[in-house]
Amino acid sequence: MSRIKTLFVCARNRWRSPTAERVFRNDMRLSVRACGLSAKSPRTLRSDDLIWADVVFVMESKHGTRIRSEFRDALGGTPLHVLEIPDDYEFMDPELVELLTDRVEQYFRDGYTPDTR
């Protein structure tokens, strides 16, 4: 069984998306990456990241709106889910870890797999 290529995106790739990448990196169901939308992000989102991904999780709806606008072709039909996690947490904050785990797991329960292109 191949791993689901899962991309986590937040604004600056400093707290939320790197935490998600750390939390899920040892999950045998997933292959994970984390990016930010800001040019000052340690890893800035590129079209190649979206082309790679089977599923994209963004922290806020404005991130999804921006991706759909600026990266429409690269995103294509890849499922994009908004986790609604505000920028109120630092890296590996226990509350952030719990929110990520709860909200991401709901998509993978019962054998959920994203549509593949």
Sequence and secondary structure as in RCSB ss.txt:
>XXXX:A:sequence
MSRIKTLFVCARNRWRSPTAERVFRNDMRLSVRACGLSAKSPRTLRSDDLIWADVVFVMESKHGTRIRSEFRDAL
GGTPLHVLEIPDDYEFMDPELVELLTDRVEQYFRDGYTPDTR
>XXXX:A:secstr
   EEEEEEESSSSSHHHHHHHHHTT TTEEEEEEESSTTSSSB  HHHHHH SEEEESSHHHHHHHHHHSHHHH
TT  EEE    S   TT HHHHHHHHHHHHHHHGGG      
